[in-house]
Amino acid sequence: MRYEEMGDETLLGLIGGHDHVALSALYDRYAAGALAVALRLTGERAAAELAVERLFWSLWRGELALDGRGPRNSLMLAVRQLAQTPPA
């Protein structure tokens, strides 16, 4: 099965094993939506892009706890929080 055809949960499991192609597939699926959310909140493209970058790095490092809302909703909520929080 191709990565693009895999479900979100499957991709997340593969990302947990540091499968960079799975991360790329999930990024391709949700980065534009995450950027739109972050851009609405920040009003600045650079800040919004940074929030999306932080989102996917957090996911890659296993630092992002996805709740029971489903992967898409969890990612959009997380990017919203990141867009409102300056980087450390």
Secondary structure as a PSIPRED ss2 file (coil, helix, strand):
# PSIPRED VFORMAT (PSIPRED V4.0)

   1 M C   1.000  0.000  0.000
   2 R C   1.000  0.000  0.000
   3 Y H   0.000  1.000  0.000
   4 E H   0.000  1.000  0.000
   5 E H   0.000  1.000  0.000
   6 M C   1.000  0.000  0.000
   7 G C   1.000  0.000  0.000
   8 D H   0.000  1.000  0.000
   9 E H   0.000  1.000  0.000
  10 T H   0.000  1.000  0.000
  11 L H   0.000  1.000  0.000
  12 L H   0.000  1.000  0.000
  13 G H   0.000  1.000  0.000
  14 L H   0.000  1.000  0.000
  15 I H   0.000  1.000  0.000
  16 G H   0.000  1.000  0.000
  17 G C   1.000  0.000  0.000
  18 H C   1.000  0.000  0.000
  19 D C   1.000  0.000  0.000
  20 H H   0.000  1.000  0.000
  21 V H   0.000  1.000  0.000
  22 A H   0.000  1.000  0.000
  23 L H   0.000  1.000  0.000
  24 S H   0.000  1.000  0.000
  25 A H   0.000  1.000  0.000
  26 L H   0.000  1.000  0.000
  27 Y H   0.000  1.000  0.000
  28 D H   0.000  1.000  0.000
  29 R H   0.000  1.000  0.000
  30 Y H   0.000  1.000  0.000
  31 A H   0.000  1.000  0.000
  32 A H   0.000  1.000  0.000
  33 G H   0.000  1.000  0.000
  34 A H   0.000  1.000  0.000
  35 L H   0.000  1.000  0.000
  36 A H   0.000  1.000  0.000
  37 V H   0.000  1.000  0.000
  38 A H   0.000  1.000  0.000
  39 L H   0.000  1.000  0.000
  40 R H   0.000  1.000  0.000
  41 L H   0.000  1.000  0.000
  42 T H   0.000  1.000  0.000
  43 G C   1.000  0.000  0.000
  44 E C   1.000  0.000  0.000
  45 R H   0.000  1.000  0.000
  46 A H   0.000  1.000  0.000
  47 A H   0.000  1.000  0.000
  48 A H   0.000  1.000  0.000
  49 E H   0.000  1.000  0.000
  50 L H   0.000  1.000  0.000
  51 A H   0.000  1.000  0.000
  52 V H   0.000  1.000  0.000
  53 E H   0.000  1.000  0.000
  54 R H   0.000  1.000  0.000
  55 L H   0.000  1.000  0.000
  56 F H   0.000  1.000  0.000
  57 W H   0.000  1.000  0.000
  58 S H   0.000  1.000  0.000
  59 L H   0.000  1.000  0.000
  60 W H   0.000  1.000  0.000
  61 R C   1.000  0.000  0.000
  62 G C   1.000  0.000  0.000
  63 E C   1.000  0.000  0.000
  64 L C   1.000  0.000  0.000
  65 A C   1.000  0.000  0.000
  66 L C   1.000  0.000  0.000
  67 D C   1.000  0.000  0.000
  68 G C   1.000  0.000  0.000
  69 R C   1.000  0.000  0.000
  70 G C   1.000  0.000  0.000
  71 P H   0.000  1.000  0.000
  72 R H   0.000  1.000  0.000
  73 N H   0.000  1.000  0.000
  74 S H   0.000  1.000  0.000
  75 L H   0.000  1.000  0.000
  76 M H   0.000  1.000  0.000
  77 L H   0.000  1.000  0.000
  78 A H   0.000  1.000  0.000
  79 V H   0.000  1.000  0.000
  80 R H   0.000  1.000  0.000
  81 Q H   0.000  1.000  0.000
  82 L H   0.000  1.000  0.000
  83 A H   0.000  1.000  0.000
  84 Q C   1.000  0.000  0.000
  85 T C   1.000  0.000  0.000
  86 P C   1.000  0.000  0.000
  87 P C   1.000  0.000  0.000
  88 A C   1.000  0.000  0.000
